[in-house]
Every structure is written in structure tokens, then in C-alpha cells.
Amino acid sequence: MRQYVIFNVGDYSFGVDILEIVEIIKPNKIVKVPSMPQYVEGIIDVRGTSVPVYNLAKRLEIDSKVESQKIIIVELSKFQLGFLVDDVSEILKIEDDKIEKASESIRGIKRKFIDSIARVGDDMIIILDLKNVLTMEEEENIQEFIKNS
């Protein structure tokens, strides 16, 4: 049994292993950065550290029209990254036998971002593989940007 932070983006419920999450914050001033992909909102200052913020709805190519949002800060390899999500709903313990590998037939969300599917009661929660949200090139670009900022 593991704990997952459950959050919403558009009409979808997602989960991320709680051990991958550094903190959850309300968005403060996001500074736009020129020449970034449209799913990169910009950077925020988190206690003196520049943290790039990805709009998860845009990155996953799903619709979201929510006004109030949260930023989930995660630690990826050598730096922190923020993911803008609609709302964080709960922390949930999910038994291993309720989680299954995602089938190749899942449509509507980029498959490479999905690790597995958890079935909790009548709900299905998509467990994200955050390591696949960035390409190697994007990771290198972010590391270079952080180093120079």
C-alpha cells in the first residue's frame, strides 16, 4: 500500500506517489519566460530557488478552464519542477492490488505520461509517471536556464 496525492486537471483525476512531491502551493507570481513551449507557464520563486512551472493541462493536451489552481512541486533528477493543476483533492492510501498497468488503448491523454490506473470504488485514478513528462532536451534546457538565472 502506498500513498498518493490525488489532484484534478479538467475532467480527469490523477495521482502521484506522495514520495515524489516536495510541497503543494498556491500559485504566486509566475514570471513568463520567452521562447518556451506553450505548456511552460514560466518560473516562480520558491524560497530563493527558481522553479519552472508546467501547465499540466496543456502538457497532457486536455481541456481545463479552472480559475483557482495549485502548484505541485516535485523533485526530478537534479532540480525542482512545478506542475500547475486545477485542484488537489486528497491524499489517498491505495492498495497495490487496486493498481494495474495502463493499457495501450487509453485515449485522450498522452500515453507516455501514464504509469498505471488505480481503481478506488467506482473511480479510476490515472497514476502519472512524472519522469516522462519532460524530454531529455527539455530537462537539459531547464537545467541550463536555472543555472543561468
Phi and psi restraints in degrees (value plus and minus 20) as a CYANA .aco file:
   2 ARG   PHI    -147.7  -107.7
   2 ARG   PSI     142.0   182.0
   3 GLN   PHI    -121.7   -81.7
   3 GLN   PSI     119.2   159.2
   4 TYR   PHI    -147.6  -107.6
   4 TYR   PSI     122.2   162.2
   5 VAL   PHI    -106.5   -66.5
   5 VAL   PSI     103.8   143.8
   6 ILE   PHI    -122.0   -82.0
   6 ILE   PSI     111.4   151.4
   7 PHE   PHI    -163.2  -123.2
   7 PHE   PSI     144.6   184.6
   8 ASN   PHI    -136.5   -96.5
   8 ASN   PSI     122.0   162.0
   9 VAL   PHI    -159.0  -119.0
   9 VAL   PSI      98.4   138.4
  10 GLY   PHI      40.4    80.4
  10 GLY   PSI    -153.1  -113.1
  11 ASP   PHI    -111.5   -71.5
  11 ASP   PSI     -11.8    28.2
  12 TYR   PHI    -126.5   -86.5
  12 TYR   PSI     127.9   167.9
  13 SER   PHI    -126.3   -86.3
  13 SER   PSI     109.1   149.1
  14 PHE   PHI    -140.7  -100.7
  14 PHE   PSI     138.6   178.6
  15 GLY   PHI    -155.6  -115.6
  15 GLY   PSI     128.1   168.1
  16 VAL   PHI    -155.9  -115.9
  16 VAL   PSI     116.8   156.8
  17 ASP   PHI     -73.7   -33.7
  17 ASP   PSI     109.9   149.9
  18 ILE   PHI     -79.9   -39.9
  18 ILE   PSI     -45.9    -5.9
  19 LEU   PHI     -89.5   -49.5
  19 LEU   PSI     -37.4     2.6
  20 GLU   PHI    -105.4   -65.4
  20 GLU   PSI     -31.8     8.2
  21 ILE   PHI    -118.9   -78.9
  21 ILE   PSI     111.5   151.5
  22 VAL   PHI    -105.4   -65.4
  22 VAL   PSI     -69.8   -29.8
  23 GLU   PHI    -186.4  -146.4
  23 GLU   PSI     147.1   187.1
  24 ILE   PHI    -143.5  -103.5
  24 ILE   PSI     107.2   147.2
  25 ILE   PHI    -151.6  -111.6
  25 ILE   PSI     141.1   181.1
  26 LYS   PHI    -100.3   -60.3
  26 LYS   PSI     124.1   164.1
  27 PRO   PHI     -82.0   -42.0
  27 PRO   PSI     108.8   148.8
  28 ASN   PHI    -122.6   -82.6
  28 ASN   PSI    -179.1  -139.1
  29 LYS   PHI     -83.1   -43.1
  29 LYS   PSI      95.9   135.9
  30 ILE   PHI    -115.3   -75.3
  30 ILE   PSI     100.6   140.6
  31 VAL   PHI    -109.3   -69.3
  31 VAL   PSI     101.2   141.2
  32 LYS   PHI     -87.4   -47.4
  32 LYS   PSI     125.0   165.0
  33 VAL   PHI    -142.5  -102.5
  33 VAL   PSI     106.7   146.7
  34 PRO   PHI     -86.3   -46.3
  34 PRO   PSI     134.3   174.3
  35 SER   PHI      43.5    83.5
  35 SER   PSI       7.6    47.6
  36 MET   PHI    -121.4   -81.4
  36 MET   PSI     135.3   175.3
  37 PRO   PHI     -78.6   -38.6
  37 PRO   PSI     136.1   176.1
  38 GLN   PHI     -82.8   -42.8
  38 GLN   PSI     -40.2    -0.2
  39 TYR   PHI    -107.8   -67.8
  39 TYR   PSI     -21.4    18.6
  40 VAL   PHI    -115.4   -75.4
  40 VAL   PSI      93.8   133.8
  41 GLU   PHI     -92.7   -52.7
  41 GLU   PSI     -52.0   -12.0
  42 GLY   PHI     124.8   164.8
  42 GLY   PSI    -169.0  -129.0
  43 ILE   PHI    -148.2  -108.2
  43 ILE   PSI     133.6   173.6
  44 ILE   PHI    -146.0  -106.0
  44 ILE   PSI     139.4   179.4
  45 ASP   PHI    -118.5   -78.5
  45 ASP   PSI      99.1   139.1
  46 VAL   PHI    -137.8   -97.8
  46 VAL   PSI      79.4   119.4
  47 ARG   PHI      29.8    69.8
  47 ARG   PSI      29.0    69.0
  48 GLY   PHI      65.6   105.6
  48 GLY   PSI     -17.7    22.3
  49 THR   PHI    -132.3   -92.3
  49 THR   PSI     112.3   152.3
  50 SER   PHI     -98.2   -58.2
  50 SER   PSI     102.9   142.9
  51 VAL   PHI    -141.2  -101.2
  51 VAL   PSI      97.2   137.2
  52 PRO   PHI     -86.2   -46.2
  52 PRO   PSI     124.3   164.3
  53 VAL   PHI    -140.4  -100.4
  53 VAL   PSI     101.1   141.1
  54 TYR   PHI    -118.2   -78.2
  54 TYR   PSI     117.1   157.1
  55 ASN   PHI    -104.8   -64.8
  55 ASN   PSI      87.8   127.8
  56 LEU   PHI     -84.1   -44.1
  56 LEU   PSI     -54.0   -14.0
  57 ALA   PHI     -81.9   -41.9
  57 ALA   PSI     -65.6   -25.6
  58 LYS   PHI     -88.1   -48.1
  58 LYS   PSI     -59.3   -19.3
  59 ARG   PHI     -85.8   -45.8
  59 ARG   PSI     -58.3   -18.3
  60 LEU   PHI    -107.2   -67.2
  60 LEU   PSI     -24.5    15.5
  61 GLU   PHI      40.1    80.1
  61 GLU   PSI      30.3    70.3
  62 ILE   PHI    -145.9  -105.9
  62 ILE   PSI     135.9   175.9
  63 ASP   PHI    -100.3   -60.3
  63 ASP   PSI     117.6   157.6
  64 SER   PHI    -170.2  -130.2
  64 SER   PSI     111.0   151.0
  65 LYS   PHI    -147.2  -107.2
  65 LYS   PSI       8.4    48.4
  66 VAL   PHI    -100.3   -60.3
  66 VAL   PSI     118.2   158.2
  67 GLU   PHI    -104.6   -64.6
  67 GLU   PSI     -67.9   -27.9
  68 SER   PHI    -108.5   -68.5
  68 SER   PSI     113.6   153.6
  69 GLN   PHI    -157.5  -117.5
  69 GLN   PSI     150.0   190.0
  70 LYS   PHI    -148.4  -108.4
  70 LYS   PSI     138.3   178.3
  71 ILE   PHI    -136.7   -96.7
  71 ILE   PSI     104.3   144.3
  72 ILE   PHI    -116.2   -76.2
  72 ILE   PSI      98.0   138.0
  73 ILE   PHI    -114.1   -74.1
  73 ILE   PSI     105.4   145.4
  74 VAL   PHI    -143.4  -103.4
  74 VAL   PSI     139.8   179.8
  75 GLU   PHI    -121.9   -81.9
  75 GLU   PSI      95.9   135.9
  76 LEU   PHI    -137.5   -97.5
  76 LEU   PSI     100.7   140.7
  77 SER   PHI      20.4    60.4
  77 SER   PSI    -113.3   -73.3
  78 LYS   PHI    -130.6   -90.6
  78 LYS   PSI     -13.5    26.5
  79 PHE   PHI    -174.2  -134.2
  79 PHE   PSI     148.2   188.2
  80 GLN   PHI    -115.3   -75.3
  80 GLN   PSI     129.7   169.7
  81 LEU   PHI    -159.8  -119.8
  81 LEU   PSI     119.9   159.9
  82 GLY   PHI    -125.0   -85.0
  82 GLY   PSI     121.5   161.5
  83 PHE   PHI    -137.7   -97.7
  83 PHE   PSI      99.9   139.9
  84 LEU   PHI     -99.4   -59.4
  84 LEU   PSI     101.4   141.4
  85 VAL   PHI    -146.3  -106.3
  85 VAL   PSI     144.5   184.5
  86 ASP   PHI     -87.2   -47.2
  86 ASP   PSI     -69.7   -29.7
  87 ASP   PHI    -182.7  -142.7
  87 ASP   PSI     128.7   168.7
  88 VAL   PHI    -123.3   -83.3
  88 VAL   PSI     102.4   142.4
  89 SER   PHI    -117.2   -77.2
  89 SER   PSI     -59.2   -19.2
  90 GLU   PHI    -189.9  -149.9
  90 GLU   PSI     149.1   189.1
  91 ILE   PHI    -129.2   -89.2
  91 ILE   PSI     107.6   147.6
  92 LEU   PHI    -149.1  -109.1
  92 LEU   PSI     112.6   152.6
  93 LYS   PHI    -106.2   -66.2
  93 LYS   PSI     105.9   145.9
  94 ILE   PHI    -143.7  -103.7
  94 ILE   PSI     107.2   147.2
  95 GLU   PHI     -91.8   -51.8
  95 GLU   PSI     125.3   165.3
  96 ASP   PHI     -76.9   -36.9
  96 ASP   PSI     -54.6   -14.6
  97 ASP   PHI     -94.0   -54.0
  97 ASP   PSI     -25.9    14.1
  98 LYS   PHI    -114.3   -74.3
  98 LYS   PSI     -20.2    19.8
  99 ILE   PHI    -133.6   -93.6
  99 ILE   PSI     111.9   151.9
 100 GLU   PHI    -151.1  -111.1
 100 GLU   PSI     130.5   170.5
 101 LYS   PHI     -79.1   -39.1
 101 LYS   PSI     121.2   161.2
 102 ALA   PHI     -90.1   -50.1
 102 ALA   PSI     115.3   155.3
 103 SER   PHI     -96.6   -56.6
 103 SER   PSI     137.4   177.4
 104 GLU   PHI     -87.8   -47.8
 104 GLU   PSI     -33.7     6.3
 105 SER   PHI    -105.3   -65.3
 105 SER   PSI     -20.0    20.0
 106 ILE   PHI     -84.3   -44.3
 106 ILE   PSI     110.7   150.7
 107 ARG   PHI    -140.0  -100.0
 107 ARG   PSI     138.6   178.6
 108 GLY   PHI      76.2   116.2
 108 GLY   PSI     -38.5     1.5
 109 ILE   PHI    -153.4  -113.4
 109 ILE   PSI     120.7   160.7
 110 LYS   PHI     -77.1   -37.1
 110 LYS   PSI      98.8   138.8
 111 ARG   PHI     -79.5   -39.5
 111 ARG   PSI     -54.0   -14.0
 112 LYS   PHI     -86.1   -46.1
 112 LYS   PSI     -37.2     2.8
 113 PHE   PHI    -105.9   -65.9
 113 PHE   PSI     -32.4     7.6
 114 ILE   PHI    -115.7   -75.7
 114 ILE   PSI     106.1   146.1
 115 ASP   PHI    -109.7   -69.7
 115 ASP   PSI     -71.0   -31.0
 116 SER   PHI    -179.9  -139.9
 116 SER   PSI     158.0   198.0
 117 ILE   PHI    -144.0  -104.0
 117 ILE   PSI     112.0   152.0
 118 ALA   PHI    -128.1   -88.1
 118 ALA   PSI     115.1   155.1
 119 ARG   PHI    -125.6   -85.6
 119 ARG   PSI      95.1   135.1
 120 VAL   PHI    -144.2  -104.2
 120 VAL   PSI      84.3   124.3
 121 GLY   PHI      42.1    82.1
 121 GLY   PSI    -146.3  -106.3
 122 ASP   PHI    -111.0   -71.0
 122 ASP   PSI     -21.6    18.4
 123 ASP   PHI    -115.7   -75.7
 123 ASP   PSI     129.4   169.4
 124 MET   PHI    -135.8   -95.8
 124 MET   PSI     110.6   150.6
 125 ILE   PHI    -136.2   -96.2
 125 ILE   PSI     108.7   148.7
 126 ILE   PHI    -107.1   -67.1
 126 ILE   PSI      98.2   138.2
 127 ILE   PHI    -108.6   -68.6
 127 ILE   PSI      99.9   139.9
 128 LEU   PHI    -106.1   -66.1
 128 LEU   PSI     128.1   168.1
 129 ASP   PHI    -123.4   -83.4
 129 ASP   PSI      72.7   112.7
 130 LEU   PHI     -85.5   -45.5
 130 LEU   PSI     -41.7    -1.7
 131 LYS   PHI     -85.6   -45.6
 131 LYS   PSI     -42.8    -2.8
 132 ASN   PHI    -115.2   -75.2
 132 ASN   PSI     -20.8    19.2
 133 VAL   PHI     -91.1   -51.1
 133 VAL   PSI     -49.7    -9.7
 134 LEU   PHI    -124.7   -84.7
 134 LEU   PSI     119.0   159.0
 135 THR   PHI     -99.2   -59.2
 135 THR   PSI     144.5   184.5
 136 MET   PHI     -78.5   -38.5
 136 MET   PSI     -60.9   -20.9
 137 GLU   PHI     -83.3   -43.3
 137 GLU   PSI     -63.0   -23.0
 138 GLU   PHI     -83.1   -43.1
 138 GLU   PSI     -61.4   -21.4
 139 GLU   PHI     -81.5   -41.5
 139 GLU   PSI     -63.8   -23.8
 140 GLU   PHI     -84.7   -44.7
 140 GLU   PSI     -61.3   -21.3
 141 ASN   PHI     -82.3   -42.3
 141 ASN   PSI     -61.5   -21.5
 142 ILE   PHI     -87.3   -47.3
 142 ILE   PSI     -63.7   -23.7
 143 GLN   PHI     -80.2   -40.2
 143 GLN   PSI     -61.5   -21.5
 144 GLU   PHI     -85.6   -45.6
 144 GLU   PSI     -63.6   -23.6
 145 PHE   PHI     -82.2   -42.2
 145 PHE   PSI     -65.6   -25.6
 146 ILE   PHI     -83.1   -43.1
 146 ILE   PSI     -61.4   -21.4
 147 LYS   PHI     -82.1   -42.1
 147 LYS   PSI     -55.1   -15.1
 148 ASN   PHI    -111.5   -71.5
 148 ASN   PSI     -24.9    15.1
